[in-house]
Amino acid sequence: MATVHWNRSSTAGRAIRSRTARLERRVLGRTVRSVRAARLADGANRRRRERATVRNRSPDSTLRTDGGSEQSGTDETATIEFLDRETVRIVGDLEETILSLFWWDESGRVGTITEPIGGVDGERTVTVAEAFPEQTFASGPVVTGVEGFTTPGPSVPGTGDVAASNPDLENHVEAVRDEYADAGELEDPFPDAS
């Protein structure tokens, strides 16, 4: 039987090392990609479940967020209460808050605003006139919802850590229609909601 000595500088040695390295890269690459994909999917699903839970709660209930990994497990609470069609009370600590509302102009057409209005440190009562002093409203306005963000960063509507919709929205719309009956026909604020 012949004995072949393997050494690192031999052609056979380089070929074996090359094949081994390619195999390792291929296996490790798949593993890393799989782990990253699983983490991304898990994070997206977790955020989706949290948002669904928050949105399905009663707007007068306490909304909780887990605080995220940067805050080492702290538990933050925010309460959003709709006092009337133009006023919201927010209790908690939020870096940014987005207020959403609609109104009708002189011709009866609907206008909407969804804008950041600043943070909340403890308690804050917000009126539409205070939040948007430069805006004039012929009929209305009616606050439709509030979103809060517990961490600094971009405040994109629909991605808030806490959110609440006005539970009396339909009643407020009817009240505005009754109050401004002489203003003529007011456009339906939710034409696609059937």
C-alpha positions as CSV (number, residue, x, y, z in Angstrom):
1,M,0.0,0.0,0.0
2,A,1.3,3.4,-0.9
3,T,1.3,6.2,1.5
4,V,0.6,9.7,0.3
5,H,1.8,12.5,2.4
6,W,-0.6,15.4,2.5
7,N,0.8,18.8,3.0
8,R,-0.8,22.2,2.9
9,S,1.2,23.4,-0.1
10,S,0.5,20.4,-2.3
11,T,-2.1,20.6,-5.1
12,A,-4.3,18.0,-3.4
13,G,-4.1,19.9,-0.1
14,R,-5.2,23.2,-1.8
15,A,-8.0,21.4,-3.6
16,I,-9.4,19.9,-0.4
17,R,-9.1,23.2,1.4
18,S,-10.9,25.0,-1.4
19,R,-13.8,22.5,-1.6
20,T,-14.1,22.5,2.2
21,A,-14.2,26.3,2.3
22,R,-16.8,26.5,-0.5
23,L,-18.9,23.9,1.3
24,E,-18.6,25.8,4.7
25,R,-19.5,29.1,3.0
26,R,-22.6,27.6,1.3
27,V,-23.8,25.9,4.5
28,L,-23.0,28.9,6.8
29,G,-24.5,31.3,4.3
30,R,-27.8,29.3,4.2
31,T,-27.8,29.2,8.0
32,V,-27.2,32.9,8.4
33,R,-29.8,33.8,5.8
34,S,-32.3,31.4,7.5
35,V,-31.7,32.8,10.9
36,R,-32.1,36.4,9.6
37,A,-35.3,35.6,7.7
38,A,-36.7,33.8,10.8
39,R,-35.9,36.8,13.0
40,L,-37.4,39.3,10.6
41,A,-40.6,37.2,10.2
42,D,-40.8,36.7,14.0
43,G,-40.4,40.5,14.6
44,A,-42.9,41.5,12.0
45,N,-45.5,38.9,13.3
46,R,-44.9,40.0,16.9
47,R,-45.4,43.7,16.0
48,R,-48.5,42.8,13.9
49,R,-50.0,40.9,16.9
50,E,-49.2,43.7,19.3
51,R,-50.9,46.3,17.0
52,A,-53.9,44.1,16.6
53,T,-54.2,43.7,20.3
54,V,-53.9,47.4,21.0
55,R,-56.4,48.4,18.2
56,N,-59.0,45.8,19.4
57,R,-59.1,47.2,22.9
58,S,-61.7,49.7,24.1
59,P,-60.4,53.2,23.4
60,D,-61.0,54.1,27.1
61,S,-58.9,51.2,28.4
62,T,-55.3,51.5,29.3
63,L,-53.0,50.7,26.4
64,R,-49.7,48.9,27.3
65,T,-46.5,48.5,25.4
66,D,-43.6,46.3,26.4
67,G,-41.0,49.1,26.2
68,G,-38.7,47.2,23.8
69,S,-35.3,45.8,24.3
70,E,-33.6,49.2,24.6
71,Q,-35.5,49.9,27.8
72,S,-34.6,46.7,29.6
73,G,-38.1,45.4,30.1
74,T,-39.7,48.6,31.5
75,D,-43.5,48.7,31.2
76,E,-45.0,51.9,29.9
77,T,-48.7,52.8,30.0
78,A,-50.6,55.4,28.0
79,T,-54.3,56.2,28.4
80,I,-56.1,57.9,25.5
81,E,-59.6,59.4,26.3
82,F,-61.8,61.2,23.8
83,L,-63.5,64.0,25.9
84,D,-65.6,65.4,23.0
85,R,-65.4,65.6,19.2
86,E,-62.5,68.1,19.3
87,T,-60.6,67.2,22.6
88,V,-58.4,64.3,23.6
89,R,-56.7,63.6,27.0
90,I,-53.5,61.5,26.9
91,V,-51.9,60.3,30.1
92,G,-48.5,58.6,29.9
93,D,-45.0,59.2,28.5
94,L,-44.9,59.4,24.7
95,E,-42.0,60.8,22.5
96,E,-44.4,61.7,19.7
97,T,-48.2,61.8,19.2
98,I,-50.1,61.9,15.9
99,L,-53.6,63.4,15.9
100,S,-56.0,62.4,13.0
101,L,-59.2,64.4,12.3
102,F,-61.5,65.5,9.5
103,W,-63.8,68.5,8.9
104,W,-66.0,69.9,6.1
105,D,-65.2,73.1,4.2
106,E,-67.6,75.8,3.1
107,S,-68.7,73.7,0.0
108,G,-69.4,70.6,2.2
109,R,-66.3,68.7,1.1
110,V,-64.3,66.7,3.6
111,G,-60.8,67.7,4.6
112,T,-58.4,65.6,6.7
113,I,-55.4,66.1,8.8
114,T,-53.0,63.4,10.2
115,E,-50.1,65.3,11.8
116,P,-47.6,65.0,14.7
117,I,-48.5,67.3,17.6
118,G,-45.6,66.6,19.9
119,G,-44.9,64.4,22.9
120,V,-46.7,63.8,26.2
121,D,-44.9,63.9,29.5
122,G,-47.3,62.8,32.2
123,E,-50.7,64.2,31.0
124,R,-51.7,66.4,28.1
125,T,-55.2,67.6,27.0
126,V,-55.2,68.5,23.3
127,T,-57.8,70.4,21.4
128,V,-58.0,70.7,17.7
129,A,-57.9,74.5,17.8
130,E,-54.7,74.4,20.0
131,A,-53.0,71.8,17.8
132,F,-53.8,73.5,14.5
133,P,-54.4,77.2,15.2
134,E,-53.8,78.3,11.6
135,Q,-56.6,76.0,10.2
136,T,-60.2,77.2,9.9
137,F,-63.0,74.7,9.9
138,A,-66.4,75.5,8.4
139,S,-68.1,72.5,9.9
140,G,-66.6,70.2,12.5
141,P,-63.8,69.2,13.2
142,V,-64.0,65.6,14.5
143,V,-61.0,63.8,16.0
144,T,-60.9,60.3,14.5
145,G,-57.9,58.8,16.3
146,V,-54.6,59.2,18.1
147,E,-51.4,57.3,17.8
148,G,-48.5,57.4,20.2
149,F,-44.8,56.5,19.9
150,T,-42.8,55.5,22.9
151,T,-39.3,55.7,21.3
152,P,-37.7,58.5,19.4
153,G,-37.5,58.2,15.6
154,P,-39.7,58.6,12.6
155,S,-43.4,58.9,13.4
156,V,-45.2,57.2,10.5
157,P,-49.0,56.9,10.7
158,G,-50.1,53.4,11.3
159,T,-46.9,52.3,13.0
160,G,-47.5,53.7,16.5
161,D,-46.8,51.8,19.7
162,V,-50.3,52.8,21.1
163,A,-53.4,53.8,19.1
164,A,-57.0,54.6,19.8
165,S,-59.9,55.4,17.5
166,N,-62.8,57.7,18.6
167,P,-65.5,55.3,19.9
168,D,-68.3,58.0,19.3
169,L,-67.2,58.9,15.8
170,E,-70.6,58.2,14.2
171,N,-72.5,60.1,16.9
172,H,-70.1,63.1,16.4
173,V,-70.7,63.0,12.6
174,E,-74.5,63.1,13.1
175,A,-74.2,65.9,15.7
176,V,-72.2,68.0,13.2
177,R,-74.7,67.3,10.4
178,D,-77.5,68.4,12.8
179,E,-75.6,71.5,14.0
180,Y,-74.7,72.7,10.5
181,A,-77.9,71.6,8.7
182,D,-78.2,75.1,7.1
183,A,-74.7,74.7,5.7
184,G,-76.1,72.5,2.9
185,E,-75.2,68.9,2.1
186,L,-72.1,67.7,3.8
187,E,-70.1,65.0,2.0
188,D,-69.9,61.6,3.6
189,P,-66.5,61.5,5.5
190,F,-66.1,57.7,4.9
191,P,-67.3,57.0,1.3
192,D,-65.6,53.6,1.1
193,A,-66.7,52.3,4.4
194,S,-69.7,50.1,3.6
